[in-house]
Amino acid sequence: MKKLFTALALAPLLLAGALAHAQGAHSDKETKADAERHRSMAAAHEAAAKCLEAGKGHDTCQKELQAACKGLGIGKYCGMRHMH
């Protein structure tokens, strides 16, 4: 009887976990689009690194990064932020 109560108690948790996993699945088209966004963000960050190496200054490079990342990442840092 104790095993039955344990099973009944765990069933909703297992079902909720299975539903959450199923909802997180992406189609091939969505996965390809996501990969392309990551490539675009990586290119924008590479350009920002080259800008800094060229000595253009942090503020100038940050503005260029923000323009390149518009619509790609969350927030104004193109999905990446670090300390200064």
PDB file with SEQRES, HELIX, SHEET and CRYST1 records, atoms N, CA, C and O in Angstrom:
SEQRES   1 A   84  MET LYS LYS LEU PHE THR ALA LEU ALA LEU ALA PRO LEU          
SEQRES   2 A   84  LEU LEU ALA GLY ALA LEU ALA HIS ALA GLN GLY ALA HIS          
SEQRES   3 A   84  SER ASP LYS GLU THR LYS ALA ASP ALA GLU ARG HIS ARG          
SEQRES   4 A   84  SER MET ALA ALA ALA HIS GLU ALA ALA ALA LYS CYS LEU          
SEQRES   5 A   84  GLU ALA GLY LYS GLY HIS ASP THR CYS GLN LYS GLU LEU          
SEQRES   6 A   84  GLN ALA ALA CYS LYS GLY LEU GLY ILE GLY LYS TYR CYS          
SEQRES   7 A   84  GLY MET ARG HIS MET HIS                                      
HELIX    1 AA1 LYS A    2  GLN A   23  1                                  22    
HELIX    2 AA2 ASP A   28  GLU A   53  1                                  26    
HELIX    3 AA3 HIS A   58  CYS A   69  1                                  12    
CRYST1    1.000    1.000    1.000  90.00  90.00  90.00 P 1           1          
ATOM      1  N   MET A   1       0.822  -1.189   0.000  1.00  0.00           N  
ATOM      2  CA  MET A   1       0.000   0.000   0.000  1.00  0.00           C  
ATOM      3  C   MET A   1       0.867   1.255   0.000  1.00  0.00           C  
ATOM      4  O   MET A   1       0.538   2.249  -0.647  1.00  0.00           O  
ATOM      5  N   LYS A   2       1.983   1.198   0.734  1.00  0.00           N  
ATOM      6  CA  LYS A   2       2.871   2.348   0.801  1.00  0.00           C  
ATOM      7  C   LYS A   2       3.475   2.648  -0.569  1.00  0.00           C  
ATOM      8  O   LYS A   2       3.660   3.808  -0.936  1.00  0.00           O  
ATOM      9  N   LYS A   3       3.783   1.579  -1.328  1.00  0.00           N  
ATOM     10  CA  LYS A   3       4.338   1.758  -2.675  1.00  0.00           C  
ATOM     11  C   LYS A   3       3.325   2.413  -3.603  1.00  0.00           C  
ATOM     12  O   LYS A   3       3.687   3.220  -4.458  1.00  0.00           O  
ATOM     13  N   LEU A   4       2.048   2.060  -3.429  1.00  0.00           N  
ATOM     14  CA  LEU A   4       0.999   2.647  -4.247  1.00  0.00           C  
ATOM     15  C   LEU A   4       0.894   4.142  -3.990  1.00  0.00           C  
ATOM     16  O   LEU A   4       0.788   4.922  -4.936  1.00  0.00           O  
ATOM     17  N   PHE A   5       0.921   4.554  -2.730  1.00  0.00           N  
ATOM     18  CA  PHE A   5       0.857   5.975  -2.405  1.00  0.00           C  
ATOM     19  C   PHE A   5       2.074   6.724  -2.940  1.00  0.00           C  
ATOM     20  O   PHE A   5       1.951   7.850  -3.421  1.00  0.00           O  
ATOM     21  N   THR A   6       3.238   6.104  -2.856  1.00  0.00           N  
ATOM     22  CA  THR A   6       4.458   6.724  -3.384  1.00  0.00           C  
ATOM     23  C   THR A   6       4.347   6.895  -4.893  1.00  0.00           C  
ATOM     24  O   THR A   6       4.696   7.948  -5.426  1.00  0.00           O  
ATOM     25  N   ALA A   7       3.870   5.877  -5.575  1.00  0.00           N  
ATOM     26  CA  ALA A   7       3.715   5.944  -7.022  1.00  0.00           C  
ATOM     27  C   ALA A   7       2.711   7.022  -7.420  1.00  0.00           C  
ATOM     28  O   ALA A   7       2.939   7.781  -8.362  1.00  0.00           O  
ATOM     29  N   LEU A   8       1.601   7.079  -6.691  1.00  0.00           N  
ATOM     30  CA  LEU A   8       0.591   8.097  -6.983  1.00  0.00           C  
ATOM     31  C   LEU A   8       1.110   9.506  -6.703  1.00  0.00           C  
ATOM     32  O   LEU A   8       0.724  10.452  -7.389  1.00  0.00           O  
ATOM     33  N   ALA A   9       1.964   9.652  -5.721  1.00  0.00           N  
ATOM     34  CA  ALA A   9       2.520  10.957  -5.397  1.00  0.00           C  
ATOM     35  C   ALA A   9       3.537  11.400  -6.449  1.00  0.00           C  
ATOM     36  O   ALA A   9       3.622  12.587  -6.767  1.00  0.00           O  
ATOM     37  N   LEU A  10       4.305  10.457  -6.987  1.00  0.00           N  
ATOM     38  CA  LEU A  10       5.341  10.790  -7.968  1.00  0.00           C  
ATOM     39  C   LEU A  10       4.804  10.943  -9.389  1.00  0.00           C  
ATOM     40  O   LEU A  10       5.424  11.630 -10.201  1.00  0.00           O  
ATOM     41  N   ALA A  11       3.690  10.333  -9.705  1.00  0.00           N  
ATOM     42  CA  ALA A  11       3.153  10.357 -11.066  1.00  0.00           C  
ATOM     43  C   ALA A  11       2.953  11.776 -11.609  1.00  0.00           C  
ATOM     44  O   ALA A  11       3.377  12.050 -12.731  1.00  0.00           O  
ATOM     45  N   PRO A  12       2.327  12.684 -10.863  1.00  0.00           N  
ATOM     46  CA  PRO A  12       2.153  14.037 -11.406  1.00  0.00           C  
ATOM     47  C   PRO A  12       3.489  14.749 -11.674  1.00  0.00           C  
ATOM     48  O   PRO A  12       3.611  15.505 -12.638  1.00  0.00           O  
ATOM     49  N   LEU A  13       4.470  14.506 -10.829  1.00  0.00           N  
ATOM     50  CA  LEU A  13       5.774  15.143 -11.031  1.00  0.00           C  
ATOM     51  C   LEU A  13       6.443  14.616 -12.293  1.00  0.00           C  
ATOM     52  O   LEU A  13       7.020  15.389 -13.057  1.00  0.00           O  
ATOM     53  N   LEU A  14       6.371  13.324 -12.515  1.00  0.00           N  
ATOM     54  CA  LEU A  14       6.959  12.736 -13.711  1.00  0.00           C  
ATOM     55  C   LEU A  14       6.237  13.203 -14.966  1.00  0.00           C  
ATOM     56  O   LEU A  14       6.876  13.477 -15.982  1.00  0.00           O  
ATOM     57  N   LEU A  15       4.934  13.294 -14.908  1.00  0.00           N  
ATOM     58  CA  LEU A  15       4.148  13.770 -16.037  1.00  0.00           C  
ATOM     59  C   LEU A  15       4.476  15.225 -16.352  1.00  0.00           C  
ATOM     60  O   LEU A  15       4.611  15.585 -17.521  1.00  0.00           O  
ATOM     61  N   ALA A  16       4.605  16.052 -15.344  1.00  0.00           N  
ATOM     62  CA  ALA A  16       4.946  17.464 -15.543  1.00  0.00           C  
ATOM     63  C   ALA A  16       6.327  17.591 -16.185  1.00  0.00           C  
ATOM     64  O   ALA A  16       6.525  18.418 -17.075  1.00  0.00           O  
ATOM     65  N   GLY A  17       7.271  16.783 -15.740  1.00  0.00           N  
ATOM     66  CA  GLY A  17       8.604  16.810 -16.331  1.00  0.00           C  
ATOM     67  C   GLY A  17       8.599  16.387 -17.781  1.00  0.00           C  
ATOM     68  O   GLY A  17       9.295  16.981 -18.604  1.00  0.00           O  
ATOM     69  N   ALA A  18       7.820  15.361 -18.108  1.00  0.00           N  
ATOM     70  CA  ALA A  18       7.729  14.894 -19.490  1.00  0.00           C  
ATOM     71  C   ALA A  18       7.087  15.948 -20.381  1.00  0.00           C  
ATOM     72  O   ALA A  18       7.534  16.157 -21.509  1.00  0.00           O  
ATOM     73  N   LEU A  19       6.054  16.610 -19.898  1.00  0.00           N  
ATOM     74  CA  LEU A  19       5.407  17.671 -20.681  1.00  0.00           C  
ATOM     75  C   LEU A  19       6.336  18.856 -20.896  1.00  0.00           C  
ATOM     76  O   LEU A  19       6.369  19.426 -21.987  1.00  0.00           O  
ATOM     77  N   ALA A  20       7.074  19.225 -19.894  1.00  0.00           N  
ATOM     78  CA  ALA A  20       8.012  20.345 -20.028  1.00  0.00           C  
ATOM     79  C   ALA A  20       9.086  20.019 -21.051  1.00  0.00           C  
ATOM     80  O   ALA A  20       9.477  20.881 -21.837  1.00  0.00           O  
ATOM     81  N   HIS A  21       9.564  18.787 -21.048  1.00  0.00           N  
ATOM     82  CA  HIS A  21      10.589  18.379 -22.017  1.00  0.00           C  
ATOM     83  C   HIS A  21      10.027  18.405 -23.437  1.00  0.00           C  
ATOM     84  O   HIS A  21      10.705  18.855 -24.361  1.00  0.00           O  
ATOM     85  N   ALA A  22       8.806  17.929 -23.619  1.00  0.00           N  
ATOM     86  CA  ALA A  22       8.191  17.892 -24.941  1.00  0.00           C  
ATOM     87  C   ALA A  22       7.956  19.302 -25.474  1.00  0.00           C  
ATOM     88  O   ALA A  22       8.101  19.534 -26.674  1.00  0.00           O  
ATOM     89  N   GLN A  23       7.601  20.232 -24.619  1.00  0.00           N  
ATOM     90  CA  GLN A  23       7.353  21.603 -25.067  1.00  0.00           C  
ATOM     91  C   GLN A  23       8.635  22.323 -25.441  1.00  0.00           C  
ATOM     92  O   GLN A  23       8.591  23.282 -26.212  1.00  0.00           O  
ATOM     93  N   GLY A  24       9.776  21.893 -24.921  1.00  0.00           N  
ATOM     94  CA  GLY A  24      11.049  22.542 -25.198  1.00  0.00           C  
ATOM     95  C   GLY A  24      11.683  22.074 -26.491  1.00  0.00           C  
ATOM     96  O   GLY A  24      12.698  22.636 -26.905  1.00  0.00           O  
ATOM     97  N   ALA A  25      11.125  21.069 -27.145  1.00  0.00           N  
ATOM     98  CA  ALA A  25      11.693  20.541 -28.386  1.00  0.00           C  
ATOM     99  C   ALA A  25      11.487  21.540 -29.519  1.00  0.00           C  
ATOM    100  O   ALA A  25      10.446  22.189 -29.614  1.00  0.00           O  
ATOM    101  N   HIS A  26      12.495  21.648 -30.372  1.00  0.00           N  
ATOM    102  CA  HIS A  26      12.433  22.559 -31.509  1.00  0.00           C  
ATOM    103  C   HIS A  26      12.392  21.761 -32.799  1.00  0.00           C  
ATOM    104  O   HIS A  26      12.918  20.650 -32.874  1.00  0.00           O  
ATOM    105  N   SER A  27      11.767  22.332 -33.803  1.00  0.00           N  
ATOM    106  CA  SER A  27      11.775  21.711 -35.118  1.00  0.00           C  
ATOM    107  C   SER A  27      13.136  21.949 -35.763  1.00  0.00           C  
ATOM    108  O   SER A  27      13.919  22.770 -35.284  1.00  0.00           O  
ATOM    109  N   ASP A  28      13.416  21.239 -36.840  1.00  0.00           N  
ATOM    110  CA  ASP A  28      14.681  21.425 -37.556  1.00  0.00           C  
ATOM    111  C   ASP A  28      14.821  22.859 -38.062  1.00  0.00           C  
ATOM    112  O   ASP A  28      15.911  23.430 -38.033  1.00  0.00           O  
ATOM    113  N   LYS A  29      13.727  23.429 -38.517  1.00  0.00           N  
ATOM    114  CA  LYS A  29      13.747  24.803 -39.018  1.00  0.00           C  
ATOM    115  C   LYS A  29      14.100  25.785 -37.901  1.00  0.00           C  
ATOM    116  O   LYS A  29      14.891  26.706 -38.108  1.00  0.00           O  
ATOM    117  N   GLU A  30      13.513  25.590 -36.717  1.00  0.00           N  
ATOM    118  CA  GLU A  30      13.804  26.461 -35.576  1.00  0.00           C  
ATOM    119  C   GLU A  30      15.247  26.301 -35.116  1.00  0.00           C  
ATOM    120  O   GLU A  30      15.897  27.282 -34.752  1.00  0.00           O  
ATOM    121  N   THR A  31      15.745  25.083 -35.131  1.00  0.00           N  
ATOM    122  CA  THR A  31      17.127  24.825 -34.728  1.00  0.00           C  
ATOM    123  C   THR A  31      18.100  25.502 -35.692  1.00  0.00           C  
ATOM    124  O   THR A  31      19.089  26.092 -35.257  1.00  0.00           O  
ATOM    125  N   LYS A  32      17.832  25.425 -36.984  1.00  0.00           N  
ATOM    126  CA  LYS A  32      18.695  26.079 -37.983  1.00  0.00           C  
ATOM    127  C   LYS A  32      18.672  27.594 -37.824  1.00  0.00           C  
ATOM    128  O   LYS A  32      19.710  28.248 -37.933  1.00  0.00           O  
ATOM    129  N   ALA A  33      17.498  28.150 -37.567  1.00  0.00           N  
ATOM    130  CA  ALA A  33      17.386  29.598 -37.371  1.00  0.00           C  
ATOM    131  C   ALA A  33      18.134  30.027 -36.119  1.00  0.00           C  
ATOM    132  O   ALA A  33      18.778  31.076 -36.111  1.00  0.00           O  
ATOM    133  N   ASP A  34      18.058  29.229 -35.068  1.00  0.00           N  
ATOM    134  CA  ASP A  34      18.766  29.526 -33.824  1.00  0.00           C  
ATOM    135  C   ASP A  34      20.277  29.489 -34.051  1.00  0.00           C  
ATOM    136  O   ASP A  34      21.000  30.358 -33.562  1.00  0.00           O  
ATOM    137  N   ALA A  35      20.749  28.502 -34.780  1.00  0.00           N  
ATOM    138  CA  ALA A  35      22.181  28.395 -35.082  1.00  0.00           C  
ATOM    139  C   ALA A  35      22.644  29.605 -35.887  1.00  0.00           C  
ATOM    140  O   ALA A  35      23.738  30.118 -35.652  1.00  0.00           O  
ATOM    141  N   GLU A  36      21.834  30.063 -36.825  1.00  0.00           N  
ATOM    142  CA  GLU A  36      22.204  31.226 -37.634  1.00  0.00           C  
ATOM    143  C   GLU A  36      22.262  32.492 -36.773  1.00  0.00           C  
ATOM    144  O   GLU A  36      23.130  33.339 -36.983  1.00  0.00           O  
ATOM    145  N   ARG A  37      21.352  32.628 -35.812  1.00  0.00           N  
ATOM    146  CA  ARG A  37      21.406  33.779 -34.900  1.00  0.00           C  
ATOM    147  C   ARG A  37      22.689  33.747 -34.083  1.00  0.00           C  
ATOM    148  O   ARG A  37      23.313  34.786 -33.866  1.00  0.00           O  
ATOM    149  N   HIS A  38      23.085  32.573 -33.632  1.00  0.00           N  
ATOM    150  CA  HIS A  38      24.328  32.450 -32.870  1.00  0.00           C  
ATOM    151  C   HIS A  38      25.533  32.837 -33.733  1.00  0.00           C  
ATOM    152  O   HIS A  38      26.450  33.502 -33.252  1.00  0.00           O  
ATOM    153  N   ARG A  39      25.533  32.425 -34.995  1.00  0.00           N  
ATOM    154  CA  ARG A  39      26.628  32.812 -35.896  1.00  0.00           C  
ATOM    155  C   ARG A  39      26.661  34.329 -36.102  1.00  0.00           C  
ATOM    156  O   ARG A  39      27.731  34.937 -36.129  1.00  0.00           O  
ATOM    157  N   SER A  40      25.499  34.920 -36.244  1.00  0.00           N  
ATOM    158  CA  SER A  40      25.423  36.369 -36.432  1.00  0.00           C  
ATOM    159  C   SER A  40      25.920  37.109 -35.199  1.00  0.00           C  
ATOM    160  O   SER A  40      26.626  38.111 -35.313  1.00  0.00           O  
ATOM    161  N   MET A  41      25.550  36.612 -34.011  1.00  0.00           N  
ATOM    162  CA  MET A  41      26.025  37.239 -32.773  1.00  0.00           C  
ATOM    163  C   MET A  41      27.534  37.073 -32.635  1.00  0.00           C  
ATOM    164  O   MET A  41      28.226  37.989 -32.192  1.00  0.00           O  
ATOM    165  N   ALA A  42      28.040  35.911 -33.012  1.00  0.00           N  
ATOM    166  CA  ALA A  42      29.484  35.672 -32.931  1.00  0.00           C  
ATOM    167  C   ALA A  42      30.231  36.617 -33.868  1.00  0.00           C  
ATOM    168  O   ALA A  42      31.279  37.150 -33.502  1.00  0.00           O  
ATOM    169  N   ALA A  43      29.702  36.829 -35.067  1.00  0.00           N  
ATOM    170  CA  ALA A  43      30.337  37.747 -36.013  1.00  0.00           C  
ATOM    171  C   ALA A  43      30.316  39.175 -35.482  1.00  0.00           C  
ATOM    172  O   ALA A  43      31.286  39.913 -35.651  1.00  0.00           O  
ATOM    173  N   ALA A  44      29.231  39.565 -34.848  1.00  0.00           N  
ATOM    174  CA  ALA A  44      29.142  40.908 -34.274  1.00  0.00           C  
ATOM    175  C   ALA A  44      30.151  41.082 -33.146  1.00  0.00           C  
ATOM    176  O   ALA A  44      30.765  42.142 -33.023  1.00  0.00           O  
ATOM    177  N   HIS A  45      30.325  40.063 -32.332  1.00  0.00           N  
ATOM    178  CA  HIS A  45      31.299  40.140 -31.238  1.00  0.00           C  
ATOM    179  C   HIS A  45      32.733  40.120 -31.769  1.00  0.00           C  
ATOM    180  O   HIS A  45      33.609  40.780 -31.209  1.00  0.00           O  
ATOM    181  N   GLU A  46      32.975  39.384 -32.822  1.00  0.00           N  
ATOM    182  CA  GLU A  46      34.312  39.377 -33.433  1.00  0.00           C  
ATOM    183  C   GLU A  46      34.634  40.763 -33.995  1.00  0.00           C  
ATOM    184  O   GLU A  46      35.755  41.253 -33.851  1.00  0.00           O  
ATOM    185  N   ALA A  47      33.648  41.387 -34.632  1.00  0.00           N  
ATOM    186  CA  ALA A  47      33.847  42.743 -35.150  1.00  0.00           C  
ATOM    187  C   ALA A  47      34.114  43.726 -34.007  1.00  0.00           C  
ATOM    188  O   ALA A  47      34.932  44.635 -34.152  1.00  0.00           O  
ATOM    189  N   ALA A  48      33.433  43.550 -32.880  1.00  0.00           N  
ATOM    190  CA  ALA A  48      33.656  44.425 -31.717  1.00  0.00           C  
ATOM    191  C   ALA A  48      35.076  44.233 -31.179  1.00  0.00           C  
ATOM    192  O   ALA A  48      35.727  45.203 -30.791  1.00  0.00           O  
ATOM    193  N   ALA A  49      35.555  42.997 -31.154  1.00  0.00           N  
ATOM    194  CA  ALA A  49      36.919  42.735 -30.689  1.00  0.00           C  
ATOM    195  C   ALA A  49      37.940  43.399 -31.611  1.00  0.00           C  
ATOM    196  O   ALA A  49      38.915  43.984 -31.140  1.00  0.00           O  
ATOM    197  N   LYS A  50      37.718  43.309 -32.913  1.00  0.00           N  
ATOM    198  CA  LYS A  50      38.630  43.943 -33.878  1.00  0.00           C  
ATOM    199  C   LYS A  50      38.584  45.461 -33.744  1.00  0.00           C  
ATOM    200  O   LYS A  50      39.602  46.138 -33.885  1.00  0.00           O  
ATOM    201  N   CYS A  51      37.402  45.982 -33.471  1.00  0.00           N  
ATOM    202  CA  CYS A  51      37.244  47.426 -33.264  1.00  0.00           C  
ATOM    203  C   CYS A  51      38.090  47.881 -32.076  1.00  0.00           C  
ATOM    204  O   CYS A  51      38.804  48.880 -32.161  1.00  0.00           O  
ATOM    205  N   LEU A  52      38.009  47.148 -30.977  1.00  0.00           N  
ATOM    206  CA  LEU A  52      38.806  47.484 -29.790  1.00  0.00           C  
ATOM    207  C   LEU A  52      40.295  47.376 -30.075  1.00  0.00           C  
ATOM    208  O   LEU A  52      41.081  48.226 -29.655  1.00  0.00           O  
ATOM    209  N   GLU A  53      40.679  46.323 -30.792  1.00  0.00           N  
ATOM    210  CA  GLU A  53      42.093  46.141 -31.135  1.00  0.00           C  
ATOM    211  C   GLU A  53      42.612  47.253 -32.036  1.00  0.00           C  
ATOM    212  O   GLU A  53      43.800  47.575 -32.015  1.00  0.00           O  
ATOM    213  N   ALA A  54      41.721  47.833 -32.824  1.00  0.00           N  
ATOM    214  CA  ALA A  54      42.106  48.930 -33.717  1.00  0.00           C  
ATOM    215  C   ALA A  54      42.235  50.250 -32.964  1.00  0.00           C  
ATOM    216  O   ALA A  54      42.660  51.257 -33.531  1.00  0.00           O  
ATOM    217  N   GLY A  55      41.862  50.240 -31.674  1.00  0.00           N  
ATOM    218  CA  GLY A  55      42.015  51.441 -30.860  1.00  0.00           C  
ATOM    219  C   GLY A  55      40.910  52.466 -31.011  1.00  0.00           C  
ATOM    220  O   GLY A  55      41.112  53.639 -30.698  1.00  0.00           O  
ATOM    221  N   LYS A  56      39.753  52.050 -31.482  1.00  0.00           N  
ATOM    222  CA  LYS A  56      38.651  52.989 -31.697  1.00  0.00           C  
ATOM    223  C   LYS A  56      37.978  53.454 -30.413  1.00  0.00           C  
ATOM    224  O   LYS A  56      37.240  54.439 -30.429  1.00  0.00           O  
ATOM    225  N   GLY A  57      38.216  52.769 -29.308  1.00  0.00           N  
ATOM    226  CA  GLY A  57      37.616  53.173 -28.036  1.00  0.00           C  
ATOM    227  C   GLY A  57      36.401  52.350 -27.690  1.00  0.00           C  
ATOM    228  O   GLY A  57      35.656  51.906 -28.564  1.00  0.00           O  
ATOM    229  N   HIS A  58      36.212  52.155 -26.397  1.00  0.00           N  
ATOM    230  CA  HIS A  58      35.138  51.304 -25.899  1.00  0.00           C  
ATOM    231  C   HIS A  58      33.763  51.789 -26.313  1.00  0.00           C  
ATOM    232  O   HIS A  58      32.947  50.994 -26.780  1.00  0.00           O  
ATOM    233  N   ASP A  59      33.485  53.078 -26.155  1.00  0.00           N  
ATOM    234  CA  ASP A  59      32.153  53.599 -26.453  1.00  0.00           C  
ATOM    235  C   ASP A  59      31.802  53.434 -27.931  1.00  0.00           C  
ATOM    236  O   ASP A  59      30.683  53.043 -28.262  1.00  0.00           O  
ATOM    237  N   THR A  60      32.748  53.727 -28.815  1.00  0.00           N  
ATOM    238  CA  THR A  60      32.521  53.592 -30.255  1.00  0.00           C  
ATOM    239  C   THR A  60      32.242  52.133 -30.606  1.00  0.00           C  
ATOM    240  O   THR A  60      31.295  51.836 -31.335  1.00  0.00           O  
ATOM    241  N   CYS A  61      33.061  51.233 -30.091  1.00  0.00           N  
ATOM    242  CA  CYS A  61      32.899  49.816 -30.392  1.00  0.00           C  
ATOM    243  C   CYS A  61      31.602  49.269 -29.809  1.00  0.00           C  
ATOM    244  O   CYS A  61      30.959  48.415 -30.419  1.00  0.00           O  
ATOM    245  N   GLN A  62      31.220  49.750 -28.649  1.00  0.00           N  
ATOM    246  CA  GLN A  62      29.976  49.311 -28.016  1.00  0.00           C  
ATOM    247  C   GLN A  62      28.780  49.734 -28.867  1.00  0.00           C  
ATOM    248  O   GLN A  62      27.834  48.963 -29.030  1.00  0.00           O  
ATOM    249  N   LYS A  63      28.814  50.947 -29.408  1.00  0.00           N  
ATOM    250  CA  LYS A  63      27.713  51.412 -30.256  1.00  0.00           C  
ATOM    251  C   LYS A  63      27.629  50.585 -31.530  1.00  0.00           C  
ATOM    252  O   LYS A  63      26.534  50.252 -31.983  1.00  0.00           O  
ATOM    253  N   GLU A  64      28.781  50.250 -32.114  1.00  0.00           N  
ATOM    254  CA  GLU A  64      28.786  49.411 -33.309  1.00  0.00           C  
ATOM    255  C   GLU A  64      28.236  48.023 -33.000  1.00  0.00           C  
ATOM    256  O   GLU A  64      27.488  47.459 -33.799  1.00  0.00           O  
ATOM    257  N   LEU A  65      28.601  47.474 -31.850  1.00  0.00           N  
ATOM    258  CA  LEU A  65      28.104  46.160 -31.437  1.00  0.00           C  
ATOM    259  C   LEU A  65      26.590  46.200 -31.259  1.00  0.00           C  
ATOM    260  O   LEU A  65      25.880  45.301 -31.708  1.00  0.00           O  
ATOM    261  N   GLN A  66      26.108  47.237 -30.608  1.00  0.00           N  
ATOM    262  CA  GLN A  66      24.666  47.348 -30.396  1.00  0.00           C  
ATOM    263  C   GLN A  66      23.915  47.438 -31.719  1.00  0.00           C  
ATOM    264  O   GLN A  66      22.843  46.851 -31.863  1.00  0.00           O  
ATOM    265  N   ALA A  67      24.465  48.166 -32.681  1.00  0.00           N  
ATOM    266  CA  ALA A  67      23.819  48.286 -33.990  1.00  0.00           C  
ATOM    267  C   ALA A  67      23.825  46.945 -34.720  1.00  0.00           C  
ATOM    268  O   ALA A  67      22.825  46.564 -35.329  1.00  0.00           O  
ATOM    269  N   ALA A  68      24.946  46.233 -34.659  1.00  0.00           N  
ATOM    270  CA  ALA A  68      25.058  44.945 -35.345  1.00  0.00           C  
ATOM    271  C   ALA A  68      24.154  43.885 -34.722  1.00  0.00           C  
ATOM    272  O   ALA A  68      23.712  42.964 -35.407  1.00  0.00           O  
ATOM    273  N   CYS A  69      23.884  44.012 -33.446  1.00  0.00           N  
ATOM    274  CA  CYS A  69      23.113  42.996 -32.725  1.00  0.00           C  
ATOM    275  C   CYS A  69      21.626  43.301 -32.631  1.00  0.00           C  
ATOM    276  O   CYS A  69      20.862  42.513 -32.072  1.00  0.00           O  
ATOM    277  N   LYS A  70      21.221  44.411 -33.161  1.00  0.00           N  
ATOM    278  CA  LYS A  70      19.816  44.792 -33.035  1.00  0.00           C  
ATOM    279  C   LYS A  70      18.911  43.667 -33.562  1.00  0.00           C  
ATOM    280  O   LYS A  70      19.009  43.260 -34.719  1.00  0.00           O  
ATOM    281  N   GLY A  71      18.047  43.190 -32.697  1.00  0.00           N  
ATOM    282  CA  GLY A  71      17.110  42.144 -33.062  1.00  0.00           C  
ATOM    283  C   GLY A  71      17.657  40.720 -32.940  1.00  0.00           C  
ATOM    284  O   GLY A  71      16.924  39.761 -33.183  1.00  0.00           O  
ATOM    285  N   LEU A  72      18.916  40.568 -32.571  1.00  0.00           N  
ATOM    286  CA  LEU A  72      19.511  39.233 -32.466  1.00  0.00           C  
ATOM    287  C   LEU A  72      19.479  38.670 -31.059  1.00  0.00           C  
ATOM    288  O   LEU A  72      19.005  37.556 -30.838  1.00  0.00           O  
ATOM    289  N   GLY A  73      19.982  39.439 -30.111  1.00  0.00           N  
ATOM    290  CA  GLY A  73      20.123  38.951 -28.749  1.00  0.00           C  
ATOM    291  C   GLY A  73      19.217  39.686 -27.798  1.00  0.00           C  
ATOM    292  O   GLY A  73      18.572  40.673 -28.154  1.00  0.00           O  
ATOM    293  N   ILE A  74      19.184  39.186 -26.582  1.00  0.00           N  
ATOM    294  CA  ILE A  74      18.377  39.818 -25.541  1.00  0.00           C  
ATOM    295  C   ILE A  74      19.186  40.947 -24.919  1.00  0.00           C  
ATOM    296  O   ILE A  74      20.346  40.759 -24.552  1.00  0.00           O  
ATOM    297  N   GLY A  75      18.586  42.093 -24.804  1.00  0.00           N  
ATOM    298  CA  GLY A  75      19.267  43.237 -24.203  1.00  0.00           C  
ATOM    299  C   GLY A  75      20.167  43.942 -25.201  1.00  0.00           C  
ATOM    300  O   GLY A  75      20.242  43.562 -26.369  1.00  0.00           O  
ATOM    301  N   LYS A  76      20.838  44.957 -24.733  1.00  0.00           N  
ATOM    302  CA  LYS A  76      21.665  45.767 -25.627  1.00  0.00           C  
ATOM    303  C   LYS A  76      23.072  45.235 -25.794  1.00  0.00           C  
ATOM    304  O   LYS A  76      23.872  45.841 -26.506  1.00  0.00           O  
ATOM    305  N   TYR A  77      23.397  44.126 -25.164  1.00  0.00           N  
ATOM    306  CA  TYR A  77      24.751  43.555 -25.265  1.00  0.00           C  
ATOM    307  C   TYR A  77      24.777  42.292 -26.100  1.00  0.00           C  
ATOM    308  O   TYR A  77      25.716  41.503 -25.996  1.00  0.00           O  
ATOM    309  N   CYS A  78      23.769  42.085 -26.921  1.00  0.00           N  
ATOM    310  CA  CYS A  78      23.732  40.971 -27.868  1.00  0.00           C  
ATOM    311  C   CYS A  78      23.878  39.634 -27.152  1.00  0.00           C  
ATOM    312  O   CYS A  78      24.590  38.750 -27.630  1.00  0.00           O  
ATOM    313  N   GLY A  79      23.222  39.481 -26.029  1.00  0.00           N  
ATOM    314  CA  GLY A  79      23.234  38.223 -25.320  1.00  0.00           C  
ATOM    315  C   GLY A  79      24.498  37.950 -24.539  1.00  0.00           C  
ATOM    316  O   GLY A  79      24.684  36.837 -24.047  1.00  0.00           O  
ATOM    317  N   MET A  80      25.376  38.936 -24.409  1.00  0.00           N  
ATOM    318  CA  MET A  80      26.634  38.719 -23.686  1.00  0.00           C  
ATOM    319  C   MET A  80      27.021  40.010 -22.983  1.00  0.00           C  
ATOM    320  O   MET A  80      26.985  41.090 -23.572  1.00  0.00           O  
ATOM    321  N   ARG A  81      27.382  39.886 -21.746  1.00  0.00           N  
ATOM    322  CA  ARG A  81      27.827  41.047 -20.981  1.00  0.00           C  
ATOM    323  C   ARG A  81      28.930  40.586 -20.045  1.00  0.00           C  
ATOM    324  O   ARG A  81      28.853  39.512 -19.449  1.00  0.00           O  
ATOM    325  N   HIS A  82      29.956  41.415 -19.927  1.00  0.00           N  
ATOM    326  CA  HIS A  82      31.049  41.067 -19.029  1.00  0.00           C  
ATOM    327  C   HIS A  82      31.451  42.283 -18.214  1.00  0.00           C  
ATOM    328  O   HIS A  82      30.989  43.396 -18.466  1.00  0.00           O  
ATOM    329  N   MET A  83      32.310  42.060 -17.239  1.00  0.00           N  
ATOM    330  CA  MET A  83      32.693  43.134 -16.315  1.00  0.00           C  
ATOM    331  C   MET A  83      33.727  44.067 -16.939  1.00  0.00           C  
ATOM    332  O   MET A  83      34.516  43.678 -17.800  1.00  0.00           O  
ATOM    333  N   HIS A  84      33.690  45.300 -16.476  1.00  0.00           N  
ATOM    334  CA  HIS A  84      34.727  46.297 -16.840  1.00  0.00           C  
ATOM    335  C   HIS A  84      35.092  47.030 -15.585  1.00  0.00           C  
ATOM    336  O   HIS A  84      35.941  47.921 -15.615  1.00  0.00           O  
TER     337      HIS A  84                                                      
END                                                                             
